[in-house]
Amino acid sequence: MVDNLRLTAEEERLLGGQDGDGVALAMRVIVSLARLGGAPRLVEITSAHVDSCLYHGQVSLDFAHTLAGLGAKVRVPTTLNVGSMDLLHPGLVRTTTDAEREIAVRGRELMAAYVDLGCTPTWTCAPYQLPGRPGVGEHVAWAESNAVVFANSVLGARTDRYGDFVDICAAITGRAPYSGLQTTEARRGTVVVDCRRLGERFLRSELAYPLLGHHVGSLAGGQIPVLVGIPGDVSEDNLKAFGAAAASAGGVALFHAVGVTPEAPTGSLDHLPRYDVDLETLRATRRRLSTSASGELDAVSVGTPHASYAECERLAGLLRDGPPVRLAFYLSTGRATRARAEETGVLRTLESAGVTVVVDTCTYVTSILSPAWTNVMTNSGKWAHYAPGNLNVDVVLGSLEECVASAREGRVVLHELGA
């Protein structure tokens, strides 16, 4: 392997420990990653989003405590992804087994450790819903797959898909390797997905985007898809749902939507391989994602990625009139969104209708749902992808309206796609 990496005098100083042993340790991680990736230099980042605060075992704590013990602090604004606890509502998290109790105790300890490192306790997988989000061309170091794909695609910021420990090291050093999606050449589209056969009416529906995202992720893998035919006024929430599903199904870290996203190509796409998508393809995608076929239902879980304020408001509108829900209904969102919903009365409407609002974590990674439940409905392609393996449940994927109708009926209520 040829080492082309060249560090500035400032970076050599950081690596040499002149800003402390914690910074030097973090710098060694970043420099090693840069050399492995063949980066010629490092870039200064303007923000970081850290996924390492979700507890995955003792090594998670050991690394954070080591950095803190060496005096490390983040040097750029750094938000935190979901943790292993809802710190505002700890009673929601089940702690009946030894394993659950360990995760609760150590998960809380890990979350505190990252705050001690100087990170902002946002506890959300949707940092792009917070103020101060990065602009086009801005270099950042974001972890968590849906945050990465949203930052790259919708915001036009630049981040590679960083894993645990790399994210906090980038935050501490203020540096990331100039490689992967930090570079211009790596951000060009590699495969075209023509969505025009789906029809504009369907492409204006909510359910089009988690289904399309899952299909495109499965199709594209780690490639960069270019979407043709997406309406120019598509909402950020729909782009969020698409990106999250594509990132979980196939590892997509950047997509372009022609006429929508800031770096989408404007010229001919004839040189790229091309795939067409029609309604029958997405009907088959829903059948694959919906592992439950019985029609029975135990609970509903929405808000993965975390629900925006607009989504909370929409759910409140659906629940404001009509019969109460008959099943457990969970909504996952960030603290900032919950606070806004509380100020406007949206939270009161949701809770009065029987919705349990979860913050700081998500129901597919934390022991919140009852282990006795076997069939759960969601409007999230990401939740539907991960929950069967994580929670040992069967899943039904539907729109938010279908989720509400099903919770009221106590059984699955679905409509034909495109009808």
N, C-alpha and C positions, 0 to 999 in steps of 0.2 A: 504494500500500500504506500503510495506517494503522499507525503505530508506537505500539503500546499498552504497550511494555515499560517497566517501572519497576524500577530497580535500587536495592538498599539502599545505605546509606553504605559498608558493608564491600565490596560488589561494585564500587562506583565506585572504591574505593581499589585493589582488585585490577586493575581495568581501567586505572587511571591509572599503574600500574607501581610502586606503593609497596612491593609484595612482590617486585619484580624484573621484568626484561624477559621472562623465560620465562613467568611467570604472566600477564603482560599479553598476550602473544601468544596463549596458550591461551584467555584470557578474551575476546579479540576474536573467536575462532572460535565460542565458545559464544554470545556476544551476537548475532553475525551470524545464527547458526542460529535463535536465539530470535525475532529480528525476522522472518526469512523465514517462520517457522511461526506468526506472530501470537501468540506467547506473551505474557501480561501480566506475567510475572515469571519468575525462576529459582527452582529448588528446591535445597536442600542435599541431597547424596547421601551415603549411608553406605558405599558401595563401588563399585568399577568392575571391569569385566572387559574386557581389551584384546585386540582381534583384529589390531591394526596390526603386531604382531610377526612376522607371516607375510610373507616377502619377496615383493614384487610388482614390483620394479624400483628404480632408483636413488632415486626420489622417496621411497620408504619410509625409506631411510637418511638422506636429506637432512633430512627433517622431524624424525626422532628426534634427529639430531646437532645440529640447530638449537636444539631445545628444551633439550638438555643443555648446549650451549654458552652458552645464556642463563641457565643456573643453575636450570632448572626441576626440581622434584621433586613426586611425587604427594603429596597431602595426605589421601587416604583409602586404606584397604586396597584394593590393586589386584592382581588375579590376571592371569596371562597365558595367552592361548590357545595353540594349537599353533604352533610355528615351522616352519622349513624343514629342520630337522635333528633326528635322534635324537642328542642330545648324549651319552647314555650308551653308545650303540652306533653310533658314526659310520660304521663299516664297512658298515652295512646300506644306507646311502644311496649310490646309484650316482653316480660322478663320472668317467665315461668320455668325455664330450663337453665342449667348452668351456662350453656353456650350463649343464650340470649342475655343473661346477666353480665357475662364477660364483655359482650359486644356493647351493651349499654354503658357500662362503667368505663371501659377503655375507649369507646367511641367518644364519650363526653370528654375524657382526658385529652384525646387527640385533637378534638375541636378547639379546646382551650390552648393547646400547645401552638397551634397555628395563629391564633389571635396574639399570643405572646411574641410570635415572630414578626408582628406588625401588620398582619393581614386584616382586612376589614371583614367583620362577621356577617357577610351577606347571606351565606348558606343557600345559594340558589344555583341551579344548572342553567339559568337564563340570565347571565350578567348583562346581556345586550338589552334587557328591559330596564336597566338602571341608568341614571344620568352619567354623562362623561364617557360614553362609548366611543371606541376609536373610529377614525375616518378612513377614507380611501387611501391606500398605500402606506398606512401606518404600521410599523412593525410591533407586534405584540407576542406574548407567549401564553397562549390559552390552552388549557387542557379540558377534558370532557368533550366527547365526540360531537354533540349537538351544538355546543358553544363554538367549537372550532369551525364547523361547517357554516354556521350562521355568520361568524366574524369574517371568514374568507369570502363567502358568496354574497350575502345581503349587504354587509357593510363595506366590503372591498378592502378590509384590513388584511394584514399578512401574518399568518401563524402556521407553523407546521403542526402536526398532530402529536403533541407532547404527552408523555406518560407521567405516571407518578414519580416524584422525586426530581425529575427534570424541571417540572413547572416551578417548584419552590426555589430551585437553584437559579433559574432564570430570573425570578423575582428578586433574589438576594444580590445577584451580580448586575442586574439590569442589562443582561446580554443574552443573545440566542445565536446559534450558528446560522450563517448565511447559506442556507441549503434548503432543499425541498421547496415548500410553498412560500418560503420567504423570498425566493428568486422569481424574476419575471418569466423566465423561460419555462418554469415548471407549472405555471398557472394557466397555460393554454388548454382549451378544450380538446378532448381526445376522442369523443364519441357523441354523435347526435341522437337525441331521442325526440321524435316528432310526435307531439301530443294532439295535433289538430283533429284527428279522427274522433277524439273524445267529445268534441263539440264544446262550444263556449258555455252553454248552460251548465253542463256537468263540471267544467273547469272553474265555475264560479261557486261550486258547492264545497263545503268543508271536507267531506270524506274523500274527495278526489286526491288530496295531497298526501295523507299518510299512506294510501294505497299506491299512488304513483311513486312515492319515495321508496317504499319497500320493493316495488318491482324494479325501479331503476337501480337501487342499491344492489339487488341480487344480480342484475344484468351487468352493471358496470364494475362491480368490485371496487378496486382502488383507483379506477380511472376518473377522469373529469368529464361528466356529462354536460352537454349543451342542450337545453330544452327549447324546443320550438313550439309556439302556439299558446304559451301561457299568457293570460290576459294582462295587459299593462298595469291595471289597477289592483292586481292580486295583493292581498293583505300580508303583512309581516307574519301574522299568526299562521297563515297557510304555508308560507315559505319556511317557517320554523318547523311545522309538522312534516313537510317534505324532507327537509334536511336531516331532521332527527331520525326519520325512518330509513333514509338512504344511508346514513352513517352507521346505523346499527345493523342493517341487513348486509351491507357490503363494504364498509370502510370508506365511503365517500367523504372527503374532507373539503371539497370545493365543487360547486356546480355553477353553471351559467344559465340564465334564462334570458333569451334574446328579447331585447326591448324592455327588460325589467331590472336586471342586476347590473352593477356599475362596470364590470369588466367583460360583459358578454360580447362576443364577436359581432361585428356589424357587416362583414363581408361574406363572401361565398363560403359555404360549409361542404361543398361537394367533395373535398379531399378527405373527409372523415367518414368512417363507417357509420351506418345509419340504421336506426330501428324505429318502427312505427308502433304506437300503442293505441289499442282500441278498448271499448267498454268491456268486451268479453275477457280481455286480458286482465283487467282490474277486478272483474267479478271472480275470476279464478284466483287472483291474489287474495281477495277477502276470504274465499273458501279455505285457502291454505293457512291464513293467519288465524281464522276462527276455528280453534281446535275443538270447541264444544259443539255438539250437534243435537243435544237433547232438548233444547229450549228452556231447560231449567236454569235458574239464576240465583246466586247467593248475594252478590254485591256488585257495585259499580265503582270504578276508580278512573278519574280523569285528571288531567293536568300533568302530563309527562311528555315533553319538558314542562317545567312549571308554567301554570296558567298565567297569562297576562291579565291586566286589569280589564281589558275589553272582553276577554273570555269569561272572567268572573261575572261581569255585568250581563253578558249574554245568558249565562247559566241562571243568574238570578231572574232575568226576564222570563225564561222558560218555566221557572218554578213558582213565580209570583202568584199566578192564578191556576186553578185546577186542583185535583186531588193530591194529597200528600204522597211522598214516596213510601213504598212498602219494604224497601230493602236498604241495607247499609250503603251509603253513598259518600265517597271520599273525593275531595278536591285537593290536589297538591299545588302549592304556590310558594312564592318567596315572601319573606317578611315585609319587604317594602310594598309589595302588591297587597298583602293582607292589611297593612296599616292604612293604605289608601281606601280599600274596600270598607274598613271599619269607619273611617271618617265620613264616607258618603252614604252609609246605610246599606250598602250591597252585602256586607258580611252578615248583618242582622237578617236580611232576607234569606240568604243561603242557609244559615244555621236554623232559622225558624222553619224552613222547609225540610230539615232533617239532614243537611249536608255537614259532614265532618271536615273541617279545613285543616290540612296538614301543612306545616312549614318545616324548614331546615333539612328536610330529607324527602324521600319519595317512597311510595308504598311498595314498589317492586324490589327495593334494596333493604328495607327495614321490616322487622317483625311487627306489623300493624294489623294486617288482615288476619282473621281467625284461621287457624290451621284446619278447622272443620269445613271451611268453604272449598268447594270444588269448581264452581263456575262463576267467573267474574267477567263483567263487560267493561270495555274501555273505548275511548275515541282516539287512542294513541297507537300509531303503528309501532313505535318504540316499545311501549309497555306490552303490547301484544306479542312482540318478538321475544322479549326477555322473561316475562312473567311465568310462562309454563316451566321453564328450567329453574328459575330462581325460587318460585313459590309452590311448585307442584300443583298448579291450577290449570283448568281449561279456560280458554279465552274466547270471547265474542267481540269482534270489532264492529263498531257502529258510529254513526254521527252523534253529536251531542244531543240532538233532538231524539234520536233513537234510544240513547242512554237514559234520558229522562222518561220517555214513554215506557221503557222496559222496567225502570225502577218503580213506576206507578202501577204497572200491571203485575209485577212480581214474576215476570217471565220475559223471555227474549222477544222483542218486537223489532223487526227489520223490514225495510222497504227495498224493492228492487233497485239496483243502481241504475241511474239514468231515467228512471220512470217519472 
